[in-house]
Amino acid sequence: MVKVRGKSEVRAYMAALPAQITSVLRGAARAGGKIIADEAKARVISQEVADDIVIRSRMDDGRIVVTITVKKGFSWSIGLWLEQGTDAHFITVDDRQRGGRGIRRINQQVREAGGDGSLVIGGQFVGKTVWHPGAQPHPFLRPALDVKEGEAIRAAQSYINARIAKGRIIGRREDDHDDRG
């Protein structure tokens, strides 16, 4: 009778492969994403936005997706305005926020609290509304992808090559599954 040894080890190895492969592919996606994120940081004209550019990876319907974006918050808004520009628009204090106060009183209260005032420009009260002419776009995310796409693909491939050896997947790296940005 034939005796087979190592069956349980082979089963354990095969069972662990999908997680190991996913780990390698997520790491490769992040390696490519880092190239794009670094280029976006170099292109953006706001240091606040540059400081908040992050890389995130996730599984989506069996695909690994890496996203380069700006952290939620005010810097995300600035990033959106920079990427796409803004149309001309009026700026006013919303009636629901006025609490029955006039604009002059709101400005006075804000200044007394140490603020700059709501509709005060250059120390002068400017009225109930202000016309903003809009802002030109200064795209930084899309151009970063356009310029660094090939380098990002090479970085991802290099990551995979460094992790895969003949017959085995080399141990986890520190940046596998690191979605902190």
Residue, then its C-alpha position, 0 to 999 in steps of 0.5 A: m500500500v502507498k503511504v502519502r505524507g504531507k497531505s495536511e501541509v499541502r492542504a494548509y498551504m493551498a488554503a492560505l494561498p488566496a489570502q497571501i496572493t490578495s496581500v501581495l496584490r494589495g501591496a502592489a496596488r499600494a506601491g503603484g498608488k504611492i507613485i501617483a500620490d507622490e506626484a499629486k503632492a508635488r503638483v498641488i498648490s496647497q500644502e494643506v491639501a498635499d499633507d492630506i493626500v492619502i492612499r486607500s486600497r479595498m476589495d471590490d467585487g473580487r477586484i483590488v482597487v486603490t484610491i488616491t484622494v484627499k482626506k475628508g474635511f476642509s482640505w478635501s473641499i479645497g482639493l475639489w475646488l483646485e482640481q475642478g475650479t469653481d463657477a462664479h457665485f454669490i456668497t451670503v449668510d444663510d437666513r437660517q444661520r442669521g438668527g434674526r440678526g443683521i449682517r452688520r451685527i453678525n460681523q460685529q459679534v464675529r470680530e468681538a470673538g476674535g474672528d475676521g467677520s463674515l462679509v468684511i473684506g479689508g476691514q470694510f463691511v461689504g454688504k449682505t452678499v459678495w460676488h465671487p468671480g470663481a476660481q480657475p482649476h489647478p488639477f493635480l490628481r488626474p495629471a499625476l495619474d496621466v504622467k506617472e501611470g507607466e511608472a506606477i505599473r512598473a512599481a506594482q510589478s516590481y513589488i510583485n517580483a520581490r514577493i514571489a519566488k519560485g514555488r513560494i510567496i515571500g513573507r509579508r511586508e510592513d506595508d501589506h494591507d496598510d490603509r492609513g495613507 
